[in-house]
Structures are given as structure tokens and as C-alpha cells.
């Protein structure tokens, strides 16, 4: 459970309280403390402090007033335009690139999804929830695990064999991108049998992506429709490169980030 609190000096914070009755709660708390204590990045949730005794475990985190990306995608009274969604993806990719390459040992988040992307006052995205994250040892390309992540966002090799590598996060990031720009959950009821969100989008690429992207992003008569469709084409192409079945064939998080930054530059310059 996450609670909102206010200190005497008016600072608002979020308190994430772990259910110590749940199996794995202690491990989840310890993992999150261990990882977040050592990491510093503008797109990661900032830990203020932690509280721990035998029957109570909590993390005190910076409060994010705009809630989750999930809330912004699916609330009927909220809307994110194309540039806002692209900026959020760049923020998330920056955080993931830092986790994979900016720290002494690579960290794999393992549970990237819209409910774990939090938005601050300025709509800057912060990746949260490191409860099942894994640290790769020196020289390790992957580790084995029995921890199950969220169905729909899991890379095939993780779901089937418990193999965790930075490529798992790349896959989840690809699904996150697909969901963000189609406004369709990977668990949506339209996906049955062999049809997954990845297959649905892949089948529409390149000629019919207008059928799958969120129709609110490109309205008929929009003067910038060509530039927006070109950007969405590039986004879908990148998402497909993130979700290739073979982990070693997927793009790296570093390359995904630089690709997104180029897309943003192209989109913004086409408007002037």
C-alpha cells in the first residue's frame, strides 16, 4: 500500500508500506532498499528514508502529484498529446539506460509497466517499484529467477525459463511503448489465442498503423498529420525492434534512447 503524508514543514511524501504477511515481502523490501540506496537519476523515484523493524517495513519516497502513466492513459478526463507521450518514453528510456549502463553493476528492473511510471508536477516521468529488480554480477549477462513479473509485459525467455537480462527490460519497454501510443493494454480482451499486442501491431506495420494507434493523437484535418504519422511510424518500428523474440537481436536501451531523442528533434523541427 502507498500512503500520502505531510511533514510539519509542509513537504508532501509517499510512504510505501510492505505487507509483511505476504511471502517475499522482506526480500522485496530489502531489494528495493539495496538498489535505490545506491542509485541517483532524475528519472528514478527518490527515496527519502526507510523504516524497518520486525513487523513493519516502509519506504518514504518523493511524492508524485500527477500519479501514474496508467491513470493518464485510461482516465476519460485526462489526455496526453503525442509530444507528452514521447517525452515520457524518453524519460523512462533515460532511467533504464542508467540502470543498465550507468551504475557499477547492471540493474534489471523486471517489472516495467504504466503503473510503475510516476509523473511529477512538471509531468517528468520517474520509474518506480524495484521490488523484483535484479542486479547482475560482474561479467554476468543474465541470472535465473523464479520471481514472476506482470503477464503481458514479460519477455518470452523470462516467462518460459526465468532468464533475466537487460534484454528483458528492453522487451517490456517495447510493450510499454505499444501500449502508450495505442492506448490498449496487453491484457485487453481482444488479445486471445495467438494474437498478442505485439502481433497485432506487427501485422499492421508498415501500411496500416493508423488502424492501431490511439485515434486521439491524429485527428482528421490536423495540419501536422504527416509529421505526426511519420513520428508514430518510427515509434512503432522502434517498439517492434524492442520486442524481437531473440534477446540478442533486440536493440539496446542506449540505442533506443538515442533513437527516441532523434524522433523528438524531428517532430519538433517539423512544426516550425
C-alpha positions as CSV (number, residue, x, y, z in Angstrom):
1,X,0.0,0.0,0.0
2,X,1.1,3.6,-0.7
3,X,0.0,6.4,1.6
4,X,0.3,10.1,1.2
5,X,1.8,12.0,4.1
6,X,2.7,15.6,5.0
7,X,5.7,16.7,7.2
8,X,5.5,19.6,9.7
9,X,7.3,21.8,7.2
10,X,4.6,21.1,4.6
11,X,6.7,18.7,2.5
12,X,4.4,16.0,1.0
13,X,5.8,12.4,0.7
14,X,4.6,9.0,-0.3
15,X,5.0,6.1,2.2
16,X,5.2,2.6,0.6
17,X,4.2,0.1,3.3
18,X,5.1,-3.5,2.6
19,X,2.6,-6.2,3.7
20,X,4.9,-8.3,5.9
21,X,2.3,-11.1,5.9
22,X,3.0,-11.6,2.2
23,X,5.5,-14.2,1.1
24,X,8.6,-12.4,-0.2
25,X,7.8,-9.0,1.3
26,X,11.0,-8.9,3.3
27,X,13.1,-9.8,0.2
28,X,11.1,-7.3,-1.9
29,X,11.8,-4.5,0.7
30,X,15.5,-5.4,1.0
31,X,15.9,-5.5,-2.8
32,X,14.3,-2.1,-3.2
33,X,16.3,-0.6,-0.3
34,X,19.6,-2.0,-1.6
35,X,19.0,-0.8,-5.2
36,X,17.5,2.6,-4.5
37,X,20.1,3.5,-1.8
38,X,22.8,3.4,-4.5
39,X,21.1,4.8,-7.5
40,X,20.6,8.5,-8.3
41,X,18.9,9.7,-11.5
42,X,16.3,12.4,-12.3
43,X,14.0,9.8,-13.8
44,X,14.1,7.3,-10.9
45,X,11.9,7.6,-7.8
46,X,13.9,9.3,-5.0
47,X,14.0,7.6,-1.6
48,X,14.0,10.0,1.4
49,X,14.4,7.3,4.0
50,X,13.3,3.9,5.1
51,X,11.7,2.5,8.3
52,X,12.2,-1.1,9.3
53,X,11.6,-3.4,12.3
54,X,10.4,-7.0,12.7
55,X,6.8,-6.3,11.9
56,X,6.9,-3.1,9.9
57,X,8.7,-2.2,6.7
58,X,8.2,1.1,4.7
59,X,10.0,3.3,2.2
60,X,9.5,7.0,2.3
61,X,9.5,8.3,-1.2
62,X,9.3,11.6,-3.0
63,X,5.6,12.3,-3.8
64,X,4.5,12.3,-7.4
65,X,1.4,14.6,-7.7
66,X,0.4,13.6,-11.2
67,X,0.1,9.9,-10.4
68,X,0.8,7.1,-12.8
69,X,1.1,6.8,-16.6
70,X,-1.6,4.2,-16.4
71,X,-4.0,6.8,-14.9
72,X,-3.2,9.3,-17.6
73,X,-3.7,6.7,-20.4
74,X,-7.1,5.3,-19.2
75,X,-8.9,8.1,-17.4
76,X,-11.6,9.6,-19.7
77,X,-11.0,13.1,-18.4
78,X,-7.2,13.1,-18.9
79,X,-5.2,13.3,-22.1
80,X,-1.6,13.2,-23.2
81,X,-0.7,14.5,-26.6
82,X,1.9,13.0,-28.9
83,X,4.9,15.1,-27.6
84,X,4.0,14.5,-24.0
85,X,3.9,10.7,-24.6
86,X,7.2,10.8,-26.4
87,X,8.8,12.9,-23.6
88,X,7.6,10.3,-21.0
89,X,9.1,7.5,-23.1
90,X,12.4,9.4,-23.3
91,X,12.3,9.8,-19.5
92,X,11.7,6.1,-19.0
93,X,14.4,5.2,-21.5
94,X,16.9,7.5,-19.7
95,X,16.2,5.8,-16.4
96,X,16.5,2.3,-18.0
97,X,19.7,3.2,-19.8
98,X,21.1,4.5,-16.4
99,X,20.1,1.2,-14.7
100,X,21.7,-0.9,-17.4
101,X,24.9,1.2,-18.1
102,X,25.3,4.0,-15.6
103,X,25.9,2.0,-12.4
104,X,28.8,-0.3,-11.4
105,X,26.7,-3.4,-11.9
106,X,23.8,-3.5,-14.4
107,X,20.3,-3.5,-12.7
108,X,17.4,-5.1,-14.4
109,X,14.0,-3.6,-13.3
110,X,12.0,-6.7,-14.3
111,X,8.5,-5.0,-13.9
112,X,8.3,-2.1,-16.3
113,X,4.6,-1.1,-16.9
114,X,2.5,2.0,-16.9
115,X,1.5,1.7,-13.2
116,X,5.2,1.8,-12.3
117,X,5.9,5.1,-14.2
118,X,5.1,8.0,-12.0
119,X,4.7,11.7,-13.1
120,X,5.8,14.7,-11.1
121,X,4.4,18.2,-11.0
122,X,6.1,19.0,-14.4
123,X,5.0,15.7,-16.0
124,X,8.5,14.4,-15.8
125,X,8.4,10.6,-15.6
126,X,10.1,8.6,-12.8
127,X,10.4,4.8,-12.9
128,X,9.4,3.2,-9.6
129,X,8.9,-0.2,-7.8
130,X,12.2,-2.1,-7.7
131,X,10.7,-4.9,-5.6
132,X,11.6,-7.7,-8.0
133,X,14.6,-6.0,-9.7
134,X,17.8,-8.0,-10.2
135,X,21.5,-6.9,-10.0
136,X,23.8,-8.6,-12.5
137,X,27.2,-9.5,-11.1
138,X,30.4,-8.5,-12.7
139,X,30.6,-10.1,-16.2
140,X,27.1,-11.7,-15.9
141,X,24.9,-11.4,-18.9
142,X,21.9,-12.9,-17.2
143,X,20.6,-14.5,-14.0
144,X,18.0,-17.2,-13.3
145,X,14.9,-16.4,-11.2
146,X,11.6,-17.9,-10.2
147,X,10.0,-14.5,-9.5
148,X,7.1,-13.9,-11.8
149,X,6.6,-10.4,-13.3
150,X,3.5,-8.9,-14.7
151,X,2.0,-11.0,-17.5
152,X,1.8,-9.1,-20.8
153,X,5.0,-7.2,-20.3
154,X,7.3,-10.2,-19.8
155,X,9.9,-11.2,-22.3
156,X,9.4,-14.7,-23.6
157,X,12.7,-16.0,-22.2
158,X,11.8,-14.6,-18.7
159,X,8.3,-16.1,-18.7
160,X,9.3,-19.5,-20.0
161,X,12.8,-20.1,-18.4
162,X,13.2,-17.4,-15.8
163,X,16.2,-15.9,-17.6
164,X,16.7,-12.3,-16.6
165,X,18.9,-9.9,-18.6
166,X,18.8,-6.3,-19.6
167,X,17.1,-7.5,-22.8
168,X,14.0,-8.3,-20.6
169,X,13.6,-4.6,-19.7
170,X,14.1,-3.7,-23.4
171,X,11.2,-6.1,-24.3
172,X,8.9,-4.6,-21.5
173,X,9.8,-1.1,-22.7
174,X,8.7,-2.1,-26.2
175,X,5.4,-3.3,-24.9
176,X,5.1,-0.1,-22.8
177,X,5.6,2.0,-25.9
178,X,3.0,0.0,-27.8
179,X,0.5,0.5,-25.0
180,X,1.3,4.2,-24.6
181,X,0.7,5.0,-28.3
182,X,-2.3,2.7,-28.9
183,X,-3.9,3.1,-25.5
184,X,-4.6,-0.6,-25.4
185,X,-3.4,-2.9,-22.6
186,X,-1.5,-6.1,-23.5
187,X,-4.2,-7.8,-21.3
188,X,-7.1,-6.4,-23.4
189,X,-9.8,-9.0,-24.2
190,X,-9.1,-8.5,-28.0
191,X,-5.8,-10.5,-27.4
192,X,-6.8,-14.1,-27.4
193,X,-5.1,-17.3,-28.8
194,X,-2.0,-16.3,-30.9
195,X,-3.0,-12.6,-31.1
196,X,-0.8,-10.5,-28.7
197,X,-0.4,-6.7,-28.7
198,X,3.0,-7.3,-30.3
199,X,1.5,-9.5,-33.1
200,X,-1.5,-7.0,-33.6
201,X,0.9,-4.1,-34.1
202,X,3.4,-6.1,-36.2
203,X,0.6,-7.2,-38.5
204,X,-0.4,-3.5,-39.1
205,X,3.2,-2.4,-39.8
206,X,4.1,-0.6,-42.0
207,X,1.0,0.2,-44.1
208,X,-1.9,0.2,-41.5
209,X,-0.5,1.6,-38.3
210,X,-3.3,4.3,-38.4
211,X,-5.7,1.4,-37.5
212,X,-3.9,0.6,-34.3
213,X,-2.5,3.9,-32.9
214,X,-4.6,6.0,-30.5
215,X,-7.1,7.9,-32.7
216,X,-7.0,10.9,-30.3
217,X,-3.4,11.5,-31.4
218,X,-4.1,12.2,-35.0
219,X,-7.4,13.9,-35.9
220,X,-8.6,14.4,-39.5
221,X,-7.8,17.8,-40.7
222,X,-4.8,18.2,-38.4
223,X,-2.2,20.4,-40.2
224,X,0.6,18.4,-38.7
225,X,-0.8,15.0,-39.6
226,X,2.1,14.0,-41.9
227,X,4.7,14.8,-39.3
228,X,2.8,13.0,-36.6
229,X,2.2,9.9,-38.6
230,X,5.9,9.8,-39.6
231,X,6.8,10.0,-35.8
232,X,4.3,7.3,-34.9
233,X,5.7,5.1,-37.7
234,X,9.2,5.5,-36.2
235,X,7.8,4.8,-32.7
236,X,6.1,1.6,-33.8
237,X,9.2,0.5,-35.7
238,X,11.3,1.0,-32.5
239,X,8.8,-0.8,-30.3
240,X,9.0,-3.8,-32.7
241,X,12.8,-3.7,-32.5
242,X,12.5,-3.9,-28.7
243,X,10.2,-6.9,-28.8
244,X,12.1,-9.3,-31.1
245,X,11.8,-12.8,-29.7
246,X,15.6,-13.4,-29.6
247,X,17.0,-11.3,-26.8
248,X,20.4,-10.8,-28.5
249,X,18.6,-9.4,-31.6
250,X,16.8,-6.7,-29.6
251,X,18.1,-3.1,-29.7
252,X,19.9,-1.9,-26.6
253,X,18.4,0.6,-24.2
254,X,21.1,3.1,-25.0
255,X,20.3,2.9,-28.7
256,X,16.5,3.0,-28.1
257,X,17.1,6.3,-26.1
258,X,19.1,8.0,-28.8
259,X,16.5,6.9,-31.4
260,X,13.7,8.5,-29.3
261,X,15.7,11.7,-28.9
262,X,16.2,11.9,-32.7
263,X,12.4,11.4,-33.2
264,X,11.6,14.2,-30.8
265,X,14.0,16.5,-32.6
266,X,12.5,15.7,-36.0
267,X,8.9,16.1,-34.7
268,X,9.5,19.5,-33.1
269,X,11.6,20.8,-36.0
270,X,8.8,19.8,-38.4
271,X,6.4,22.1,-36.5
272,X,8.4,25.3,-37.1
